[in-house]
């Protein structure tokens, strides 16, 4: 039996429209108001899936020819054990990029606003220029440790990734999208997409893939991202 009540208070608007799923004054529980809800990252204006795939694409392209990919090739040639190498890369990337994304997110909370977003956009544009510079492999980082192939890869990859453009890109992406988890997942996925073929195919990857075009593509993608961030901030 439905109970009808009247709006209380002087001057109440009797012609006010009711929301879907409500009686005159009692909302019905357990009914979805909409079925096409899109979850968005806080304050970024994009969905969490957009944050995930943009992060994946940027890092996957930027990683090709990067010094960490060259390290993966050196490790694969030296140890010839792809599975522990890939496991080490995965663990190192998750840890490194989680820290980088957390740092970017915390800075975005401390320095929020239009000016900060303009700085983030400018940093993406600067990284576009950096992406055009070829990296050199670090043979010293691939020296075997007593912990075996997995630990050697984890430590070497984590250390070489510090200050690398993919780590900095992760911080900037987290600052832009304000989402640590999905940015970390996306950038880690991008790293694995670029490094798994390098581990299994070795130097053939760098011979088959035209690195100049890849660097240009990475630079273009970073520049577009920077321009997009700046445009949204204005």
C-alpha positions as CSV (number, residue, x, y, z in Angstrom):
1,X,0.0,0.0,0.0
2,X,1.5,3.3,-1.0
3,X,1.4,6.2,1.4
4,X,1.0,9.6,-0.1
5,X,2.5,12.5,1.8
6,X,2.6,16.2,1.1
7,X,5.7,18.4,1.0
8,X,6.1,20.2,4.3
9,X,7.3,23.7,4.9
10,X,6.0,27.0,3.9
11,X,6.2,27.8,0.2
12,X,7.0,24.2,-0.8
13,X,6.9,23.6,-4.5
14,X,4.0,21.1,-5.1
15,X,4.9,20.9,-8.8
16,X,8.5,19.8,-8.3
17,X,9.5,16.9,-10.5
18,X,10.2,13.5,-8.9
19,X,13.3,11.6,-9.5
20,X,13.0,8.1,-11.0
21,X,12.5,5.6,-8.3
22,X,11.0,8.0,-5.8
23,X,7.6,8.6,-4.3
24,X,6.5,12.1,-3.3
25,X,9.1,12.2,-0.5
26,X,10.4,8.7,0.1
27,X,13.1,7.3,-2.3
28,X,12.7,3.7,-3.3
29,X,15.8,1.7,-2.4
30,X,17.5,-1.0,-4.4
31,X,16.7,0.4,-7.8
32,X,19.4,1.7,-10.1
33,X,18.8,5.2,-11.4
34,X,20.9,4.6,-14.5
35,X,22.5,1.6,-16.2
36,X,25.1,3.4,-18.3
37,X,27.2,4.8,-15.5
38,X,30.9,5.4,-16.4
39,X,33.4,5.4,-13.6
40,X,35.8,8.3,-13.8
41,X,39.0,9.0,-12.1
42,X,38.7,11.7,-9.5
43,X,39.2,15.2,-11.0
44,X,40.7,14.0,-14.3
45,X,37.6,14.1,-16.5
46,X,38.4,10.7,-18.1
47,X,37.3,7.2,-17.4
48,X,39.6,4.8,-15.5
49,X,39.8,2.6,-18.7
50,X,41.0,5.6,-20.7
51,X,43.7,6.2,-18.0
52,X,44.6,2.5,-18.3
53,X,44.9,2.3,-22.1
54,X,46.6,5.7,-22.5
55,X,49.2,4.7,-19.9
56,X,49.7,1.4,-21.7
57,X,50.1,2.9,-25.1
58,X,52.5,5.7,-24.1
59,X,54.9,3.4,-22.1
60,X,54.8,0.6,-24.6
61,X,55.9,2.8,-27.4
62,X,58.4,4.8,-25.3
63,X,60.0,1.6,-24.0
64,X,61.0,0.4,-27.5
65,X,64.7,1.1,-27.9
66,X,64.9,2.4,-24.3
67,X,67.8,1.4,-22.1
68,X,65.6,-0.9,-20.0
69,X,64.6,-2.8,-23.2
70,X,68.3,-3.0,-24.1
71,X,69.0,-4.3,-20.6
72,X,66.3,-7.0,-21.2
73,X,68.1,-8.0,-24.4
74,X,71.5,-8.2,-22.6
75,X,69.9,-10.3,-19.7
76,X,68.3,-12.7,-22.2
77,X,71.5,-13.2,-24.1
78,X,73.5,-13.7,-20.9
79,X,71.3,-16.1,-19.0
80,X,69.0,-17.6,-21.7
81,X,66.2,-18.1,-19.2
82,X,63.3,-16.0,-20.4
83,X,60.7,-16.9,-17.7
84,X,62.7,-15.8,-14.6
85,X,63.8,-12.7,-16.6
86,X,60.3,-11.8,-17.4
87,X,59.2,-12.4,-13.8
88,X,62.0,-10.1,-12.6
89,X,61.0,-7.4,-15.1
90,X,57.4,-7.7,-14.0
91,X,58.2,-7.4,-10.3
92,X,60.7,-4.6,-10.7
93,X,58.3,-2.6,-12.9
94,X,55.3,-3.0,-10.6
95,X,57.4,-1.8,-7.6
96,X,59.1,1.0,-9.4
97,X,56.1,2.3,-11.2
98,X,53.9,2.0,-8.1
99,X,56.3,4.3,-6.3
100,X,56.5,6.6,-9.2
101,X,52.8,6.8,-9.7
102,X,52.3,7.4,-5.9
103,X,54.8,10.2,-6.0
104,X,53.0,11.8,-9.0
105,X,49.6,11.4,-7.3
106,X,50.8,13.0,-4.1
107,X,52.4,15.9,-5.8
108,X,49.1,16.5,-7.8
109,X,47.2,16.6,-4.5
110,X,49.6,19.1,-3.0
111,X,50.0,21.3,-6.1
112,X,46.5,21.0,-7.7
113,X,45.0,23.5,-10.0
114,X,45.5,25.0,-13.5
115,X,49.1,26.0,-13.0
116,X,50.1,22.5,-12.0
117,X,48.3,20.9,-15.0
118,X,50.1,23.3,-17.3
119,X,53.4,22.2,-15.8
120,X,52.4,18.5,-16.3
121,X,51.5,19.3,-19.9
122,X,54.8,21.1,-20.5
123,X,56.7,18.1,-19.0
124,X,55.0,15.7,-21.4
125,X,56.1,18.0,-24.3
126,X,59.7,18.0,-22.9
127,X,59.6,14.2,-22.7
128,X,58.6,14.2,-26.4
129,X,62.0,15.7,-27.2
130,X,63.7,13.3,-24.8
131,X,62.1,10.3,-26.6
132,X,64.0,11.2,-29.8
133,X,67.4,10.6,-28.1
134,X,68.6,7.0,-28.5
135,X,69.6,5.2,-25.3
136,X,72.7,3.0,-24.7
137,X,72.7,-0.3,-23.0
138,X,74.2,-0.7,-19.5
139,X,76.2,-3.9,-19.4
140,X,77.3,-3.3,-15.8
141,X,73.7,-3.6,-14.6
142,X,73.4,-7.1,-16.0
143,X,76.1,-8.6,-13.8
144,X,74.9,-11.8,-12.1
145,X,74.2,-11.8,-8.4
146,X,74.1,-14.6,-5.9
147,X,70.3,-14.5,-5.9
148,X,70.1,-16.0,-9.4
149,X,68.5,-14.8,-12.6
150,X,65.2,-13.5,-11.1
151,X,66.9,-11.4,-8.4
152,X,69.6,-10.2,-10.8
153,X,66.9,-9.0,-13.2
154,X,64.7,-7.5,-10.5
155,X,67.5,-5.4,-9.0
156,X,69.1,-4.4,-12.3
157,X,65.8,-3.5,-13.9
158,X,64.6,-1.5,-10.9
159,X,67.8,0.5,-10.7
160,X,68.1,1.2,-14.4
161,X,64.5,2.3,-14.5
162,X,65.1,5.0,-11.8
163,X,65.1,8.4,-13.6
164,X,64.2,6.7,-17.0
165,X,61.7,8.3,-19.2
166,X,59.1,5.6,-18.7
167,X,59.3,6.1,-14.9
168,X,58.9,9.8,-15.3
169,X,56.0,9.3,-17.7
170,X,54.4,7.1,-15.0
171,X,54.6,9.9,-12.5
172,X,53.2,12.4,-15.0
173,X,50.3,10.1,-16.0
174,X,49.4,9.6,-12.3
175,X,49.5,13.3,-11.7
176,X,47.2,13.9,-14.8
177,X,44.7,11.1,-14.2
178,X,45.0,11.1,-10.3
179,X,44.8,7.3,-10.2
180,X,47.7,5.3,-8.9
181,X,46.4,1.8,-9.4
182,X,45.2,2.0,-13.1
183,X,48.2,4.0,-14.2
184,X,50.6,1.5,-12.6
185,X,48.7,-1.4,-14.2
186,X,48.7,0.4,-17.6
187,X,52.4,1.3,-17.5
188,X,53.4,-2.1,-16.3
189,X,51.4,-3.7,-19.1
190,X,53.1,-1.4,-21.6
191,X,56.6,-2.4,-20.3
192,X,55.7,-6.1,-20.6
193,X,54.3,-5.7,-24.1
194,X,57.6,-4.1,-25.2
195,X,60.0,-6.3,-23.2
196,X,58.5,-9.8,-23.7
197,X,59.4,-9.9,-27.4
198,X,62.8,-8.5,-26.6
199,X,63.5,-11.3,-24.1
200,X,62.4,-14.0,-26.5
201,X,63.8,-12.6,-29.7
202,X,66.8,-10.7,-28.5
203,X,68.6,-8.2,-30.7
204,X,66.4,-9.3,-33.6
205,X,63.7,-6.9,-32.2
206,X,66.0,-3.9,-32.6
207,X,67.0,-5.0,-36.1
208,X,63.4,-5.6,-37.3
209,X,61.7,-2.7,-35.7
210,X,62.6,0.7,-37.2
211,X,63.7,2.4,-34.0
212,X,63.8,5.9,-35.6
213,X,60.1,5.6,-36.5
214,X,59.3,4.2,-33.1
215,X,61.0,7.1,-31.3
216,X,59.2,9.6,-33.6
217,X,55.9,7.9,-32.8
218,X,56.6,8.0,-29.0
219,X,57.6,11.6,-29.3
220,X,54.4,12.4,-31.2
221,X,52.2,10.6,-28.7
222,X,53.9,12.3,-25.7
223,X,53.5,15.7,-27.5
224,X,49.8,15.1,-28.2
225,X,49.3,14.1,-24.6
226,X,51.0,17.2,-23.4
227,X,49.0,19.4,-25.7
228,X,45.8,17.7,-24.5
229,X,46.7,18.3,-20.9
230,X,47.5,21.9,-21.5
231,X,44.3,22.5,-23.5
232,X,42.2,21.0,-20.7
233,X,43.9,23.3,-18.2
234,X,43.2,26.4,-20.1
